[in-house]
Amino acid sequence: MTTITRAVPASEGFRGGIDVRVSLRDDAGSGRSAFDGAWFPRSRELAVELPELIAALERRGVRVERFTYALEAWEPVDRKLEVLGRTVRTGGFRSMDPGVVCLTWAGGTRRADLLVVPPETDVLTGARALRLCTRRGLPSSPQMVLAAARSTPLPQVPASRAV
């Protein structure tokens, strides 16, 4: 038997995708990059975080139909979730990288892999990772992208001019 979890109404805390920390490439779903964007959830509770992510992506024109994730990285969620009056299927897999989630839309013809910035990550590193994942030429490892986001460039000191 399949259970459908209904998203929490706006009056009870569901903000309809407002203030969700997510980045998405313009060509998301094209398969041209290791990551199509990044998601920086505030917790590991998919039942809370996923409706907000789906609503935020819907506002950007991406109507998510299926969401897959690494089982060991998240709190369990029902196989079907109702968000904004429609059903989104979910699936957890032991074989998935815990640093990535996958979403599909357009009848399964479009797929995007989002890097997951762990919720315990500091805000500055998370913001850098969100920005990095919209660029081309990223390494395909979530760990390498997060390491790049954690690194800080050396301060640029202007050359002194002789007077």
Secondary structure as GFF3:
##gff-version 3
##sequence-region A 1 163
A	DSSP	beta_strand	4	6	.	.	.	ID=ss1
A	DSSP	three_ten_helix	10	12	.	.	.	ID=ss2
A	DSSP	beta_strand	22	24	.	.	.	ID=ss3
A	DSSP	beta_strand	37	39	.	.	.	ID=ss4
A	DSSP	alpha_helix	46	59	.	.	.	ID=ss5
A	DSSP	beta_strand	66	70	.	.	.	ID=ss6
A	DSSP	three_ten_helix	71	73	.	.	.	ID=ss7
A	DSSP	beta_strand	80	83	.	.	.	ID=ss8
A	DSSP	beta_strand	86	93	.	.	.	ID=ss9
A	DSSP	beta_strand	100	105	.	.	.	ID=ss10
A	DSSP	beta_strand	110	116	.	.	.	ID=ss11
A	DSSP	alpha_helix	123	132	.	.	.	ID=ss12
A	DSSP	alpha_helix	142	150	.	.	.	ID=ss13
###
